[in-house]
Amino acid sequence: MKKSILVTGGSGFIGSHLCEKLLAGGNHVVCLDNFLTGSMENIRHLMENKEFELVRCDIMEKAKMMKVFKNGVDLVFHEAAVVGVKLTMEKPKLVLDANITGTRNVLDCALDSGCKKFVSASSSEVYGEPVEIPEKEDNVLNAKLPYAVAKLTGEKYCRAYYDEHGLNTTSLRYFNVYGPRQNSTPYGFVVGIFIQRALEGKPPVIFGDGTQTRDFTYIDDCIKATILASKSNKAEGEYLNIGTGVRVEIKDLAERIIGMSSKNLKPEFAPEREHEIRHRQADITKMKKILGFLPRFDLNRGLKLTMDWYSENPPKK
């Protein structure tokens, strides 16, 4: 049965993949984006699909956004956010405004329009420097930096709208999602940056000693879990980790990427960045139980697919 689905941040990395998959499922998809961090290149291949609609709008523009909802929206995937370590540290107020006030604006529009389901992109950053490893949804949350605090506040809003207003919400704590179309500039993310440097014959630069760990989730697994969450009654009102449950050292990541590039490179090391989180690892017990989902892509397979895409889509000069 065809649904009308709104994806905020739909021209971004995760949002564009989500739009693509939802269209393949026979739905009408509205991509809402201000293009602050998204890109027209991510969705250009979708523009000729008659079921795809692009709305240029900021989630801070509540009245304009409400006009979109009044056309009828069955389901919202809220992916819009100010992301990237460098950007979020440089512009903390922008992060707080967009990720807190913006999230509440989207929730208000969904509630007032009679939308049936709201799935929100949260982040593993809500754990801050983890108190326990692996990180479980009911662990102590140690969020301190603006992005982490904003994402945690967004989760609390989602839960409040579920408890107080009966809006079916689910918050997904994504763990280091990577894959084709991810930003590889200094404002991007470690996998894309490492791959792009390796393909250019430049060594990956590791901040610190490289023993810090992350749980890397391939984009296809992220999208599959996200869509499953929208269909699960058991996920309503919940916070769910979306990850692999596998912890990988950053120096191991760099060495794998160098090996796949067939370049004669060695990682370079730079001083550790301020506020660097040492470890990330998702406990995915709840994801498996509620969504019935297990990750299908191990790191080597995901990196190979990602590197192939970067090789075929070099950055424009």
Short mmCIF file of the C-alpha atoms (twelve columns), coordinates in Angstrom:
data_MODEL
# 
_entry.id   MODEL 
# 
loop_
_atom_site.group_PDB 
_atom_site.id 
_atom_site.type_symbol 
_atom_site.label_atom_id 
_atom_site.label_alt_id 
_atom_site.label_comp_id 
_atom_site.label_asym_id 
_atom_site.label_seq_id 
_atom_site.Cartn_x 
_atom_site.Cartn_y 
_atom_site.Cartn_z 
_atom_site.pdbx_PDB_model_num 
ATOM 1   C CA . MET A 1   0.000  0.000  0.000   1 
ATOM 2   C CA . LYS A 2   1.564  3.283  -1.145  1 
ATOM 3   C CA . LYS A 3   2.363  5.755  1.612   1 
ATOM 4   C CA . SER A 4   3.232  9.424  1.533   1 
ATOM 5   C CA . ILE A 5   6.546  9.656  3.379   1 
ATOM 6   C CA . LEU A 6   8.472  12.755 4.393   1 
ATOM 7   C CA . VAL A 7   12.254 12.548 4.795   1 
ATOM 8   C CA . THR A 8   13.800 15.603 6.425   1 
ATOM 9   C CA . GLY A 9   17.433 15.993 5.436   1 
ATOM 10  C CA . GLY A 10  16.629 13.848 2.414   1 
ATOM 11  C CA . SER A 11  19.532 15.132 0.301   1 
ATOM 12  C CA . GLY A 12  22.080 14.136 2.930   1 
ATOM 13  C CA . PHE A 13  24.096 10.942 3.124   1 
ATOM 14  C CA . ILE A 14  21.647 8.766  5.068   1 
ATOM 15  C CA . GLY A 15  18.568 10.675 3.910   1 
ATOM 16  C CA . SER A 16  19.291 10.200 0.201   1 
ATOM 17  C CA . HIS A 17  19.780 6.451  0.606   1 
ATOM 18  C CA . LEU A 18  16.537 6.321  2.560   1 
ATOM 19  C CA . CYS A 19  14.653 8.227  -0.152  1 
ATOM 20  C CA . GLU A 20  16.041 5.848  -2.760  1 
ATOM 21  C CA . LYS A 21  14.932 2.734  -0.847  1 
ATOM 22  C CA . LEU A 22  11.481 4.113  -0.040  1 
ATOM 23  C CA . LEU A 23  10.866 4.981  -3.694  1 
ATOM 24  C CA . ALA A 24  11.909 1.452  -4.684  1 
ATOM 25  C CA . GLY A 25  9.198  0.245  -2.284  1 
ATOM 26  C CA . GLY A 26  6.510  2.048  -4.292  1 
ATOM 27  C CA . ASN A 27  5.966  5.014  -1.968  1 
ATOM 28  C CA . HIS A 28  5.507  8.716  -2.603  1 
ATOM 29  C CA . VAL A 29  8.545  10.413 -1.050  1 
ATOM 30  C CA . VAL A 30  8.899  14.063 -0.104  1 
ATOM 31  C CA . CYS A 31  12.506 15.146 0.454   1 
ATOM 32  C CA . LEU A 32  12.705 18.257 2.634   1 
ATOM 33  C CA . ASP A 33  16.120 19.900 2.896   1 
ATOM 34  C CA . ASN A 34  17.855 23.268 3.249   1 
ATOM 35  C CA . PHE A 35  21.048 21.910 1.611   1 
ATOM 36  C CA . LEU A 36  23.317 23.124 4.418   1 
ATOM 37  C CA . THR A 37  25.166 19.804 4.486   1 
ATOM 38  C CA . GLY A 38  23.142 17.869 1.900   1 
ATOM 39  C CA . SER A 39  23.847 17.817 -1.826  1 
ATOM 40  C CA . MET A 40  21.793 17.903 -4.999  1 
ATOM 41  C CA . GLU A 41  24.193 15.320 -6.398  1 
ATOM 42  C CA . ASN A 42  22.914 12.797 -3.847  1 
ATOM 43  C CA . ILE A 43  19.352 12.942 -5.173  1 
ATOM 44  C CA . ARG A 44  19.766 13.981 -8.815  1 
ATOM 45  C CA . HIS A 45  19.093 10.411 -9.959  1 
ATOM 46  C CA . LEU A 46  15.729 10.508 -8.156  1 
ATOM 47  C CA . MET A 47  14.424 13.734 -9.689  1 
ATOM 48  C CA . GLU A 48  12.782 12.091 -12.712 1 
ATOM 49  C CA . ASN A 49  10.756 9.713  -10.556 1 
ATOM 50  C CA . LYS A 50  7.170  11.044 -10.522 1 
ATOM 51  C CA . GLU A 51  6.767  9.823  -6.927  1 
ATOM 52  C CA . PHE A 52  9.689  11.939 -5.723  1 
ATOM 53  C CA . GLU A 53  9.097  15.499 -4.563  1 
ATOM 54  C CA . LEU A 54  11.789 17.959 -3.463  1 
ATOM 55  C CA . VAL A 55  10.893 20.777 -1.065  1 
ATOM 56  C CA . ARG A 56  13.594 23.324 -0.247  1 
ATOM 57  C CA . CYS A 57  12.852 24.195 3.337   1 
ATOM 58  C CA . ASP A 58  14.636 24.566 6.669   1 
ATOM 59  C CA . ILE A 59  13.142 22.721 9.639   1 
ATOM 60  C CA . MET A 60  13.296 26.048 11.483  1 
ATOM 61  C CA . GLU A 61  10.637 27.338 9.018   1 
ATOM 62  C CA . LYS A 62  7.687  25.793 10.824  1 
ATOM 63  C CA . ALA A 63  4.866  27.487 8.902   1 
ATOM 64  C CA . LYS A 64  6.370  26.581 5.540   1 
ATOM 65  C CA . MET A 65  6.930  23.013 6.676   1 
ATOM 66  C CA . MET A 66  3.342  22.715 7.925   1 
ATOM 67  C CA . LYS A 67  2.082  23.383 4.391   1 
ATOM 68  C CA . VAL A 68  3.903  20.236 3.294   1 
ATOM 69  C CA . PHE A 69  2.318  18.195 6.086   1 
ATOM 70  C CA . LYS A 70  -1.171 19.467 5.208   1 
ATOM 71  C CA . ASN A 71  -0.836 17.743 1.834   1 
ATOM 72  C CA . GLY A 72  -0.909 14.464 3.770   1 
ATOM 73  C CA . VAL A 73  2.040  12.697 5.384   1 
ATOM 74  C CA . ASP A 74  1.675  9.150  6.714   1 
ATOM 75  C CA . LEU A 75  5.205  8.698  8.023   1 
ATOM 76  C CA . VAL A 76  8.175  10.917 8.881   1 
ATOM 77  C CA . PHE A 77  11.834 9.965  8.856   1 
ATOM 78  C CA . HIS A 78  13.561 12.856 10.601  1 
ATOM 79  C CA . GLU A 79  17.163 12.774 9.339   1 
ATOM 80  C CA . ALA A 80  17.847 16.512 9.185   1 
ATOM 81  C CA . ALA A 81  20.697 17.572 11.469  1 
ATOM 82  C CA . VAL A 82  23.854 19.624 11.594  1 
ATOM 83  C CA . VAL A 83  26.511 16.902 11.499  1 
ATOM 84  C CA . GLY A 84  30.273 16.440 11.315  1 
ATOM 85  C CA . VAL A 85  32.725 16.942 14.179  1 
ATOM 86  C CA . LYS A 86  34.382 20.034 12.688  1 
ATOM 87  C CA . LEU A 87  31.125 21.818 11.833  1 
ATOM 88  C CA . THR A 88  29.407 21.019 15.113  1 
ATOM 89  C CA . MET A 89  32.380 22.292 17.125  1 
ATOM 90  C CA . GLU A 90  32.684 25.474 15.066  1 
ATOM 91  C CA . LYS A 91  28.962 26.348 15.199  1 
ATOM 92  C CA . PRO A 92  27.490 25.046 18.467  1 
ATOM 93  C CA . LYS A 93  24.496 27.436 18.432  1 
ATOM 94  C CA . LEU A 94  23.517 26.278 14.967  1 
ATOM 95  C CA . VAL A 95  23.697 22.697 16.229  1 
ATOM 96  C CA . LEU A 96  21.477 23.415 19.215  1 
ATOM 97  C CA . ASP A 97  18.930 25.395 17.201  1 
ATOM 98  C CA . ALA A 98  18.593 22.919 14.355  1 
ATOM 99  C CA . ASN A 99  18.785 19.719 16.342  1 
ATOM 100 C CA . ILE A 100 16.543 20.822 19.240  1 
ATOM 101 C CA . THR A 101 14.126 23.520 18.030  1 
ATOM 102 C CA . GLY A 102 14.066 22.039 14.537  1 
ATOM 103 C CA . THR A 103 13.218 18.580 15.861  1 
ATOM 104 C CA . ARG A 104 10.387 19.990 17.947  1 
ATOM 105 C CA . ASN A 105 9.048  21.856 14.904  1 
ATOM 106 C CA . VAL A 106 8.898  18.633 12.900  1 
ATOM 107 C CA . LEU A 107 7.223  16.831 15.819  1 
ATOM 108 C CA . ASP A 108 4.607  19.596 16.100  1 
ATOM 109 C CA . CYS A 109 3.842  19.424 12.389  1 
ATOM 110 C CA . ALA A 110 3.556  15.640 12.518  1 
ATOM 111 C CA . LEU A 111 1.245  15.767 15.528  1 
ATOM 112 C CA . ASP A 112 -0.977 18.564 14.209  1 
ATOM 113 C CA . SER A 113 -1.368 16.932 10.797  1 
ATOM 114 C CA . GLY A 114 -2.355 13.493 12.095  1 
ATOM 115 C CA . CYS A 115 0.831  11.735 10.953  1 
ATOM 116 C CA . LYS A 116 0.875  8.132  12.128  1 
ATOM 117 C CA . LYS A 117 4.582  7.480  12.781  1 
ATOM 118 C CA . PHE A 118 7.756  9.464  13.467  1 
ATOM 119 C CA . VAL A 119 11.209 7.861  13.240  1 
ATOM 120 C CA . SER A 120 14.030 10.117 14.366  1 
ATOM 121 C CA . ALA A 121 17.762 9.821  13.707  1 
ATOM 122 C CA . SER A 122 19.622 10.075 16.988  1 
ATOM 123 C CA . SER A 123 23.272 9.185  17.517  1 
ATOM 124 C CA . SER A 124 25.658 7.085  19.560  1 
ATOM 125 C CA . GLU A 125 27.049 10.442 20.677  1 
ATOM 126 C CA . VAL A 126 24.309 10.610 23.330  1 
ATOM 127 C CA . TYR A 127 26.475 8.196  25.363  1 
ATOM 128 C CA . GLY A 128 29.318 10.734 25.480  1 
ATOM 129 C CA . GLU A 129 32.405 9.106  26.941  1 
ATOM 130 C CA . PRO A 130 30.795 5.743  27.753  1 
ATOM 131 C CA . VAL A 131 30.524 4.547  31.311  1 
ATOM 132 C CA . GLU A 132 30.172 0.934  30.104  1 
ATOM 133 C CA . ILE A 133 31.178 -0.959 26.964  1 
ATOM 134 C CA . PRO A 134 29.291 -2.142 24.997  1 
ATOM 135 C CA . GLU A 135 26.808 0.701  25.231  1 
ATOM 136 C CA . LYS A 136 23.254 -0.330 26.127  1 
ATOM 137 C CA . GLU A 137 20.184 1.832  25.687  1 
ATOM 138 C CA . ASP A 138 19.601 1.966  29.437  1 
ATOM 139 C CA . ASN A 139 23.237 2.818  30.312  1 
ATOM 140 C CA . VAL A 140 24.113 6.110  31.969  1 
ATOM 141 C CA . LEU A 141 24.197 8.812  29.279  1 
ATOM 142 C CA . ASN A 142 27.224 11.078 29.504  1 
ATOM 143 C CA . ALA A 143 26.383 13.627 26.796  1 
ATOM 144 C CA . LYS A 144 28.332 16.885 27.184  1 
ATOM 145 C CA . LEU A 145 29.198 18.324 23.755  1 
ATOM 146 C CA . PRO A 146 26.570 20.427 21.901  1 
ATOM 147 C CA . TYR A 147 25.790 17.802 19.260  1 
ATOM 148 C CA . ALA A 148 25.374 15.033 21.861  1 
ATOM 149 C CA . VAL A 149 23.215 17.204 24.112  1 
ATOM 150 C CA . ALA A 150 21.055 18.270 21.168  1 
ATOM 151 C CA . LYS A 151 20.517 14.685 20.023  1 
ATOM 152 C CA . LEU A 152 19.660 13.563 23.545  1 
ATOM 153 C CA . THR A 153 17.175 16.425 23.892  1 
ATOM 154 C CA . GLY A 154 15.617 15.405 20.586  1 
ATOM 155 C CA . GLU A 155 15.169 11.883 21.946  1 
ATOM 156 C CA . LYS A 156 13.463 13.265 25.063  1 
ATOM 157 C CA . TYR A 157 11.099 15.325 22.931  1 
ATOM 158 C CA . CYS A 158 10.200 12.244 20.875  1 
ATOM 159 C CA . ARG A 159 9.450  10.270 24.014  1 
ATOM 160 C CA . ALA A 160 7.389  13.131 25.474  1 
ATOM 161 C CA . TYR A 161 5.254  13.393 22.328  1 
ATOM 162 C CA . TYR A 162 4.681  9.641  22.527  1 
ATOM 163 C CA . ASP A 163 3.769  9.705  26.229  1 
ATOM 164 C CA . GLU A 164 1.739  12.922 26.242  1 
ATOM 165 C CA . HIS A 165 0.188  13.047 22.786  1 
ATOM 166 C CA . GLY A 166 0.187  9.468  21.519  1 
ATOM 167 C CA . LEU A 167 2.413  10.211 18.516  1 
ATOM 168 C CA . ASN A 168 4.188  6.950  17.676  1 
ATOM 169 C CA . THR A 169 7.865  7.854  17.825  1 
ATOM 170 C CA . THR A 170 11.100 5.871  17.673  1 
ATOM 171 C CA . SER A 171 14.630 7.243  18.143  1 
ATOM 172 C CA . LEU A 172 17.493 5.401  16.459  1 
ATOM 173 C CA . ARG A 173 21.004 5.776  17.854  1 
ATOM 174 C CA . TYR A 174 23.152 5.354  14.742  1 
ATOM 175 C CA . PHE A 175 26.715 4.133  15.287  1 
ATOM 176 C CA . ASN A 176 29.265 5.518  12.768  1 
ATOM 177 C CA . VAL A 177 27.355 4.943  9.559   1 
ATOM 178 C CA . TYR A 178 29.519 4.910  6.409   1 
ATOM 179 C CA . GLY A 179 29.163 4.114  2.728   1 
ATOM 180 C CA . PRO A 180 28.785 5.620  -0.761  1 
ATOM 181 C CA . ARG A 181 27.930 9.337  -0.949  1 
ATOM 182 C CA . GLN A 182 29.279 10.190 2.497   1 
ATOM 183 C CA . ASN A 183 31.138 13.500 2.734   1 
ATOM 184 C CA . SER A 184 34.911 13.041 2.505   1 
ATOM 185 C CA . THR A 185 35.956 16.670 3.079   1 
ATOM 186 C CA . PRO A 186 37.443 17.890 6.392   1 
ATOM 187 C CA . TYR A 187 33.807 18.423 7.445   1 
ATOM 188 C CA . GLY A 188 33.045 14.780 6.747   1 
ATOM 189 C CA . PHE A 189 33.598 11.451 8.483   1 
ATOM 190 C CA . VAL A 190 36.585 9.227  9.070   1 
ATOM 191 C CA . VAL A 191 35.864 6.405  6.584   1 
ATOM 192 C CA . GLY A 192 35.254 8.744  3.656   1 
ATOM 193 C CA . ILE A 193 38.231 10.934 4.551   1 
ATOM 194 C CA . PHE A 194 40.601 7.950  4.869   1 
ATOM 195 C CA . ILE A 195 39.389 6.404  1.591   1 
ATOM 196 C CA . GLN A 196 39.660 9.651  -0.373  1 
ATOM 197 C CA . ARG A 197 43.188 10.288 0.888   1 
ATOM 198 C CA . ALA A 198 44.282 6.729  0.112   1 
ATOM 199 C CA . LEU A 199 42.899 6.920  -3.437  1 
ATOM 200 C CA . GLU A 200 44.826 10.174 -3.926  1 
ATOM 201 C CA . GLY A 201 48.019 8.483  -2.716  1 
ATOM 202 C CA . LYS A 202 48.012 10.372 0.585   1 
ATOM 203 C CA . PRO A 203 48.362 8.645  3.952   1 
ATOM 204 C CA . PRO A 204 45.360 8.597  6.303   1 
ATOM 205 C CA . VAL A 205 45.923 10.958 9.233   1 
ATOM 206 C CA . ILE A 206 45.093 9.496  12.641  1 
ATOM 207 C CA . PHE A 207 44.517 11.857 15.557  1 
ATOM 208 C CA . GLY A 208 45.990 10.266 18.663  1 
ATOM 209 C CA . ASP A 209 47.534 6.801  18.865  1 
ATOM 210 C CA . GLY A 210 44.833 5.067  16.825  1 
ATOM 211 C CA . THR A 211 43.716 2.739  19.596  1 
ATOM 212 C CA . GLN A 212 40.416 4.561  19.966  1 
ATOM 213 C CA . THR A 213 37.576 2.379  18.693  1 
ATOM 214 C CA . ARG A 214 34.350 2.780  16.739  1 
ATOM 215 C CA . ASP A 215 31.448 0.571  15.683  1 
ATOM 216 C CA . PHE A 216 31.164 1.038  11.895  1 
ATOM 217 C CA . THR A 217 27.725 0.444  10.337  1 
ATOM 218 C CA . TYR A 218 27.357 0.095  6.573   1 
ATOM 219 C CA . ILE A 219 24.679 2.326  5.061   1 
ATOM 220 C CA . ASP A 220 22.535 -0.527 3.704   1 
ATOM 221 C CA . ASP A 221 22.250 -2.049 7.175   1 
ATOM 222 C CA . CYS A 222 21.380 1.352  8.612   1 
ATOM 223 C CA . ILE A 223 18.607 1.892  6.046   1 
ATOM 224 C CA . LYS A 224 17.190 -1.606 6.484   1 
ATOM 225 C CA . ALA A 225 16.996 -1.194 10.272  1 
ATOM 226 C CA . THR A 226 15.503 2.289  9.937   1 
ATOM 227 C CA . ILE A 227 12.683 1.089  7.699   1 
ATOM 228 C CA . LEU A 228 12.042 -1.921 9.936   1 
ATOM 229 C CA . ALA A 229 11.691 0.465  12.887  1 
ATOM 230 C CA . SER A 230 8.958  2.348  11.029  1 
ATOM 231 C CA . LYS A 231 6.968  -0.867 10.637  1 
ATOM 232 C CA . SER A 232 7.363  -2.262 14.155  1 
ATOM 233 C CA . ASN A 233 4.732  -1.614 16.823  1 
ATOM 234 C CA . LYS A 234 7.258  -2.868 19.384  1 
ATOM 235 C CA . ALA A 235 9.573  0.036  18.502  1 
ATOM 236 C CA . GLU A 236 7.080  2.745  19.450  1 
ATOM 237 C CA . GLY A 237 8.343  5.008  22.229  1 
ATOM 238 C CA . GLU A 238 11.733 3.260  22.177  1 
ATOM 239 C CA . TYR A 239 15.390 4.232  21.797  1 
ATOM 240 C CA . LEU A 240 17.334 1.691  19.720  1 
ATOM 241 C CA . ASN A 241 21.035 1.288  18.975  1 
ATOM 242 C CA . ILE A 242 21.717 0.728  15.278  1 
ATOM 243 C CA . GLY A 243 25.195 -0.758 14.921  1 
ATOM 244 C CA . THR A 244 27.104 -3.990 14.425  1 
ATOM 245 C CA . GLY A 245 28.268 -4.755 17.965  1 
ATOM 246 C CA . VAL A 246 31.880 -4.929 16.691  1 
ATOM 247 C CA . ARG A 247 34.573 -2.546 17.956  1 
ATOM 248 C CA . VAL A 248 37.326 -1.546 15.486  1 
ATOM 249 C CA . GLU A 249 40.481 0.442  16.236  1 
ATOM 250 C CA . ILE A 250 41.025 3.500  14.042  1 
ATOM 251 C CA . LYS A 251 44.552 2.362  13.128  1 
ATOM 252 C CA . ASP A 252 43.061 -0.981 11.999  1 
ATOM 253 C CA . LEU A 253 40.550 0.911  9.854   1 
ATOM 254 C CA . ALA A 254 43.371 2.910  8.249   1 
ATOM 255 C CA . GLU A 255 45.424 -0.219 7.534   1 
ATOM 256 C CA . ARG A 256 42.450 -2.007 5.926   1 
ATOM 257 C CA . ILE A 257 41.768 0.951  3.668   1 
ATOM 258 C CA . ILE A 258 45.431 1.255  2.669   1 
ATOM 259 C CA . GLY A 259 45.481 -2.466 1.863   1 
ATOM 260 C CA . MET A 260 42.411 -2.174 -0.347  1 
ATOM 261 C CA . SER A 261 43.878 0.836  -2.157  1 
ATOM 262 C CA . SER A 262 47.029 -1.116 -3.161  1 
ATOM 263 C CA . LYS A 263 49.055 2.018  -2.426  1 
ATOM 264 C CA . ASN A 264 52.384 2.008  -0.609  1 
ATOM 265 C CA . LEU A 265 51.266 4.125  2.323   1 
ATOM 266 C CA . LYS A 266 51.574 4.236  6.078   1 
ATOM 267 C CA . PRO A 267 49.238 6.120  8.408   1 
ATOM 268 C CA . GLU A 268 50.420 9.443  9.764   1 
ATOM 269 C CA . PHE A 269 49.751 10.384 13.375  1 
ATOM 270 C CA . ALA A 270 48.730 13.806 14.665  1 
ATOM 271 C CA . PRO A 271 48.003 15.077 18.189  1 
ATOM 272 C CA . GLU A 272 44.784 13.783 19.686  1 
ATOM 273 C CA . ARG A 273 41.864 16.130 19.185  1 
ATOM 274 C CA . GLU A 274 40.192 17.800 22.133  1 
ATOM 275 C CA . HIS A 275 37.034 16.019 23.307  1 
ATOM 276 C CA . GLU A 276 37.945 12.833 21.434  1 
ATOM 277 C CA . ILE A 277 35.747 9.938  22.573  1 
ATOM 278 C CA . ARG A 278 37.875 6.866  23.244  1 
ATOM 279 C CA . HIS A 279 35.464 4.030  22.566  1 
ATOM 280 C CA . ARG A 280 32.206 3.190  20.839  1 
ATOM 281 C CA . GLN A 281 30.520 -0.211 20.635  1 
ATOM 282 C CA . ALA A 282 26.804 -0.854 20.351  1 
ATOM 283 C CA . ASP A 283 24.981 -3.465 22.329  1 
ATOM 284 C CA . ILE A 284 22.550 -4.611 19.624  1 
ATOM 285 C CA . THR A 285 20.475 -6.983 21.763  1 
ATOM 286 C CA . LYS A 286 17.477 -4.652 21.695  1 
ATOM 287 C CA . MET A 287 17.734 -4.088 17.940  1 
ATOM 288 C CA . LYS A 288 17.734 -7.842 17.351  1 
ATOM 289 C CA . LYS A 289 14.828 -8.411 19.729  1 
ATOM 290 C CA . ILE A 290 12.546 -5.596 18.566  1 
ATOM 291 C CA . LEU A 291 13.416 -5.385 14.874  1 
ATOM 292 C CA . GLY A 292 14.497 -8.984 14.318  1 
ATOM 293 C CA . PHE A 293 17.482 -7.579 12.471  1 
ATOM 294 C CA . LEU A 294 21.150 -8.584 12.283  1 
ATOM 295 C CA . PRO A 295 23.769 -6.609 10.320  1 
ATOM 296 C CA . ARG A 296 24.550 -8.200 6.959   1 
ATOM 297 C CA . PHE A 297 27.715 -6.304 6.010   1 
ATOM 298 C CA . ASP A 298 31.006 -6.901 7.787   1 
ATOM 299 C CA . LEU A 299 33.597 -4.116 7.684   1 
ATOM 300 C CA . ASN A 300 35.695 -5.491 4.825   1 
ATOM 301 C CA . ARG A 301 32.688 -5.942 2.555   1 
ATOM 302 C CA . GLY A 302 31.337 -2.491 3.402   1 
ATOM 303 C CA . LEU A 303 34.699 -0.810 2.887   1 
ATOM 304 C CA . LYS A 304 35.162 -2.511 -0.490  1 
ATOM 305 C CA . LEU A 305 31.761 -1.283 -1.714  1 
ATOM 306 C CA . THR A 306 32.474 2.195  -0.388  1 
ATOM 307 C CA . MET A 307 35.923 2.385  -1.957  1 
ATOM 308 C CA . ASP A 308 34.543 1.193  -5.303  1 
ATOM 309 C CA . TRP A 309 32.035 4.050  -5.225  1 
ATOM 310 C CA . TYR A 310 34.687 6.651  -4.373  1 
ATOM 311 C CA . SER A 311 36.897 5.314  -7.151  1 
ATOM 312 C CA . GLU A 312 34.064 5.720  -9.648  1 
ATOM 313 C CA . ASN A 313 33.005 9.145  -8.319  1 
ATOM 314 C CA . PRO A 314 36.122 11.266 -7.762  1 
ATOM 315 C CA . PRO A 315 35.501 14.704 -6.180  1 
ATOM 316 C CA . LYS A 316 34.915 17.527 -8.627  1 
ATOM 317 C CA . LYS A 317 37.754 20.022 -8.803  1 
# 
